[in-house]
Amino acid sequence: MASGSGSGSSGRRKSVTEYSGVHLVTPGDLILEDDTGHLRGHGTYSVDNHLYAAICGVVERVNQLVSVVPLKSRYQGHVGDVVVGRIVDVGNKRWKVDVNSFQSAVLLLSAVTLPGDAQRRRTYEDQLNMRSMYAEGDLISAEVQQFYQQDGSMALQTRSSRYGRLGNGVLVEVQPHLIKRCKQHFHSFAALGVDMILGLNGYVWLSPASTVTDETAGREGVCRVRNAILALASSFILVSPETIQDV
């Protein structure tokens, strides 16, 4: 057996575990032998220019900022992120959307595409017809537009034709840190006949491709991709189109 935690000058473990791009650490694990030039983020601490993990989680690097994200945590968005969410409330000129974050996101009436792609100012009649666009319980795809300074909540937008209400599919939920950031988060598995929206908030939407004419084959394809995503998540492997295809 290897020597215990009391060995060595610092008495801290220096082992790390990495699984297919996910850098898992436990409290006391060494992240950087020399943290010069790096910024210490949440979940880390520094001793003698060595950067260690303070919590159990996944190492996240954004430029020079090094943080540890807890294994079970809520989504912390960034502007431009593609997300999948569920409408939880319809209010005055806005919808509230569950995006697996600490608080609901806000989708303003001015940030959606009107029926028929009409380009005009929103009217009182549009407010009355908000539930015909999105009602409570609807699933939507959207993009993070900004964050409000008052309370830190995120604002969404669905102005692009690729965003909007989702239907005829399956929602798969995984931990947000297991979703790999890709150039495109809308992907089609042509061989399986499945379209996928890889939400960075941990919500993944799967639906049969529009080209699929056999309903049974479409469902089988969706089930195969869903099972692949759950298998990757259970093994703490990043979920991406490439890793799904490798399963």
C-alpha positions as CSV (number, residue, x, y, z in Angstrom):
1,M,0.0,0.0,0.0
2,A,1.1,3.5,-0.7
3,S,2.0,5.7,2.2
4,G,-0.8,7.6,3.9
5,S,-1.7,11.2,3.9
6,G,0.8,11.9,6.6
7,S,3.8,11.3,4.3
8,G,5.7,14.1,2.6
9,S,6.4,17.6,3.7
10,S,3.0,19.0,3.0
11,G,1.0,15.9,4.1
12,R,-1.4,16.4,1.1
13,R,-2.2,13.9,-1.6
14,K,-0.8,14.7,-5.0
15,S,-2.8,12.2,-7.1
16,V,-5.5,13.2,-9.6
17,T,-7.9,11.1,-11.6
18,E,-8.7,11.9,-15.2
19,Y,-11.4,10.3,-17.3
20,S,-11.6,11.2,-20.9
21,G,-11.2,14.9,-20.6
22,V,-12.8,15.3,-17.2
23,H,-10.3,16.1,-14.4
24,L,-11.8,14.8,-11.2
25,V,-10.3,15.9,-7.9
26,T,-10.9,15.4,-4.2
27,P,-10.0,17.7,-1.3
28,G,-6.3,18.0,-1.0
29,D,-5.5,16.8,-4.6
30,L,-2.7,18.8,-6.4
31,I,-4.0,20.7,-9.4
32,L,-1.0,22.8,-10.3
33,E,2.6,22.3,-9.1
34,D,3.3,26.0,-9.9
35,D,0.3,28.4,-9.9
36,T,2.3,31.4,-11.0
37,G,0.4,33.3,-13.6
38,H,-2.9,31.5,-12.8
39,L,-5.9,32.9,-11.0
40,R,-7.2,30.9,-8.0
41,G,-11.0,30.3,-8.5
42,H,-13.7,28.8,-6.4
43,G,-13.0,25.4,-4.8
44,T,-9.2,25.8,-4.7
45,Y,-6.5,27.0,-2.3
46,S,-2.8,27.8,-2.7
47,V,0.2,26.7,-0.5
48,D,3.8,27.5,-1.4
49,N,2.7,28.3,-5.0
50,H,1.0,24.9,-5.3
51,L,-2.7,24.9,-6.2
52,Y,-4.9,22.3,-4.4
53,A,-8.5,21.3,-4.6
54,A,-10.6,22.4,-1.6
55,I,-13.7,20.4,-2.6
56,C,-14.6,17.3,-4.6
57,G,-15.4,18.1,-8.2
58,V,-14.2,18.7,-11.7
59,V,-11.4,21.1,-12.6
60,E,-12.5,23.9,-14.9
61,R,-10.1,26.2,-16.7
62,V,-11.2,29.5,-18.3
63,N,-8.1,31.2,-19.6
64,Q,-5.9,31.6,-16.5
65,L,-8.7,31.1,-14.0
66,V,-8.7,27.6,-12.4
67,S,-11.7,26.5,-10.4
68,V,-13.2,23.3,-9.1
69,V,-16.9,22.7,-10.0
70,P,-18.8,20.5,-7.5
71,L,-19.9,17.1,-9.0
72,K,-23.5,18.0,-8.3
73,S,-24.1,21.7,-9.0
74,R,-26.5,24.0,-10.7
75,Y,-25.8,25.5,-14.1
76,Q,-23.8,28.8,-14.1
77,G,-24.3,30.2,-17.6
78,H,-22.3,32.3,-19.9
79,V,-23.5,34.7,-22.6
80,G,-24.0,32.8,-25.9
81,D,-24.6,29.5,-24.3
82,V,-27.2,27.2,-25.9
83,V,-29.7,25.9,-23.3
84,V,-32.8,23.8,-23.1
85,G,-35.4,24.9,-20.6
86,R,-39.0,24.5,-19.4
87,I,-41.5,27.3,-19.1
88,V,-42.6,27.5,-15.4
89,D,-44.5,30.8,-15.4
90,V,-46.1,33.3,-17.8
91,G,-46.1,36.9,-16.5
92,N,-46.2,40.5,-17.6
93,K,-44.3,40.6,-20.9
94,R,-42.0,37.8,-19.9
95,W,-41.8,34.0,-19.3
96,K,-39.8,32.4,-16.5
97,V,-37.8,29.4,-17.6
98,D,-36.2,26.6,-15.6
99,V,-32.7,26.1,-17.0
100,N,-31.3,24.0,-14.1
101,S,-29.7,27.1,-12.5
102,F,-29.9,28.7,-9.1
103,Q,-32.9,30.7,-10.2
104,S,-35.2,30.8,-13.1
105,A,-34.1,32.5,-16.3
106,V,-36.2,35.3,-17.9
107,L,-37.4,35.3,-21.5
108,L,-38.9,38.7,-22.5
109,L,-41.6,39.1,-25.0
110,S,-39.3,41.4,-26.9
111,A,-36.7,38.6,-27.2
112,V,-38.9,36.1,-29.1
113,T,-39.9,35.8,-32.7
114,L,-43.5,36.7,-33.3
115,P,-45.8,34.3,-35.2
116,G,-45.1,34.7,-38.9
117,D,-41.7,36.2,-38.2
118,A,-43.3,39.6,-38.0
119,Q,-40.9,42.4,-37.4
120,R,-42.7,45.0,-35.4
121,R,-43.2,46.5,-31.9
122,R,-44.9,44.2,-29.4
123,T,-48.5,45.2,-28.7
124,Y,-51.0,44.6,-25.9
125,E,-52.6,41.9,-28.1
126,D,-49.2,40.1,-28.2
127,Q,-49.2,40.1,-24.4
128,L,-52.7,38.5,-24.3
129,N,-51.5,35.8,-26.8
130,M,-48.3,34.9,-24.9
131,R,-49.6,31.5,-23.9
132,S,-50.2,30.7,-27.5
133,M,-46.4,31.1,-28.1
134,Y,-45.1,29.4,-24.9
135,A,-47.3,28.0,-22.1
136,E,-46.4,26.5,-18.7
137,G,-44.7,23.2,-19.2
138,D,-43.4,23.8,-22.7
139,L,-39.8,22.9,-23.4
140,I,-37.8,25.4,-25.4
141,S,-34.3,25.9,-26.8
142,A,-32.8,29.3,-26.3
143,E,-29.6,31.3,-26.1
144,V,-28.3,33.1,-23.0
145,Q,-28.4,36.8,-24.0
146,Q,-27.2,38.6,-20.9
147,F,-27.3,38.7,-17.1
148,Y,-29.2,41.2,-15.0
149,Q,-27.0,43.2,-12.6
150,Q,-29.8,43.5,-10.0
151,D,-30.1,39.8,-9.1
152,G,-27.7,38.0,-11.5
153,S,-30.5,36.2,-13.3
154,M,-30.0,35.3,-16.9
155,A,-32.0,36.6,-19.8
156,L,-32.7,34.4,-22.8
157,Q,-33.6,35.0,-26.4
158,T,-35.2,32.8,-29.1
159,R,-35.1,35.2,-32.1
160,S,-33.2,32.7,-34.3
161,S,-35.3,30.2,-36.3
162,R,-33.3,27.3,-34.7
163,Y,-34.6,28.2,-31.2
164,G,-38.2,27.9,-29.9
165,R,-40.7,25.3,-28.7
166,L,-39.6,21.6,-28.7
167,G,-41.8,18.7,-29.3
168,N,-41.9,15.0,-30.3
169,G,-38.8,14.0,-28.4
170,V,-37.1,13.1,-25.2
171,L,-35.4,15.2,-22.6
172,V,-32.2,13.8,-21.0
173,E,-30.8,15.4,-17.8
174,V,-27.1,15.1,-16.8
175,Q,-24.8,17.3,-14.7
176,P,-23.9,20.5,-16.5
177,H,-20.2,20.1,-16.1
178,L,-20.4,16.9,-18.2
179,I,-21.5,18.7,-21.3
180,K,-18.6,19.5,-23.5
181,R,-18.5,22.9,-25.1
182,C,-18.6,22.5,-28.8
183,K,-18.6,24.8,-31.8
184,Q,-22.1,23.6,-32.6
185,H,-24.6,22.4,-30.0
186,F,-27.2,21.3,-32.7
187,H,-26.2,18.0,-34.0
188,S,-27.7,15.3,-36.3
189,F,-26.8,11.6,-36.1
190,A,-27.6,10.8,-39.7
191,A,-27.0,7.0,-39.3
192,L,-29.5,6.9,-36.4
193,G,-31.9,9.5,-37.7
194,V,-31.7,11.5,-34.5
195,D,-31.4,15.3,-34.0
196,M,-29.8,16.5,-30.8
197,I,-29.7,19.8,-28.9
198,L,-26.8,19.7,-26.4
199,G,-27.8,22.2,-23.8
200,L,-24.9,23.5,-21.8
201,N,-27.2,23.6,-18.7
202,G,-27.2,19.7,-18.7
203,Y,-30.5,19.3,-20.5
204,V,-30.2,17.4,-23.8
205,W,-33.1,17.2,-26.2
206,L,-33.4,14.2,-28.6
207,S,-35.9,13.9,-31.4
208,P,-36.3,11.9,-34.6
209,A,-34.9,13.6,-37.6
210,S,-37.4,15.1,-40.0
211,T,-36.1,12.8,-42.7
212,V,-37.1,9.7,-40.7
213,T,-40.3,8.1,-42.1
214,D,-40.3,4.9,-40.0
215,E,-41.7,5.9,-36.6
216,T,-40.3,2.8,-34.9
217,A,-36.8,3.3,-36.3
218,G,-36.9,6.9,-35.1
219,R,-37.8,5.9,-31.6
220,E,-35.1,3.2,-31.5
221,G,-32.5,5.8,-32.6
222,V,-33.6,8.2,-29.9
223,C,-33.4,5.4,-27.3
224,R,-29.9,4.4,-28.4
225,V,-28.6,8.0,-28.1
226,R,-30.3,8.5,-24.8
227,N,-28.8,5.3,-23.4
228,A,-25.3,6.4,-24.6
229,I,-25.6,9.8,-22.9
230,L,-26.7,8.2,-19.6
231,A,-23.8,5.6,-19.8
232,L,-21.3,8.4,-20.4
233,A,-22.7,10.5,-17.5
234,S,-22.6,7.5,-15.1
235,S,-18.9,7.1,-15.9
236,F,-18.2,10.9,-15.6
237,I,-17.2,11.1,-19.3
238,L,-17.8,14.3,-21.2
239,V,-20.9,14.2,-23.3
240,S,-20.3,15.3,-26.9
241,P,-21.3,14.1,-30.4
242,E,-17.9,12.3,-30.6
243,T,-18.2,10.4,-27.3
244,I,-21.8,9.5,-28.0
245,Q,-20.8,7.9,-31.3
246,D,-18.0,6.0,-29.6
247,V,-20.3,4.3,-27.2
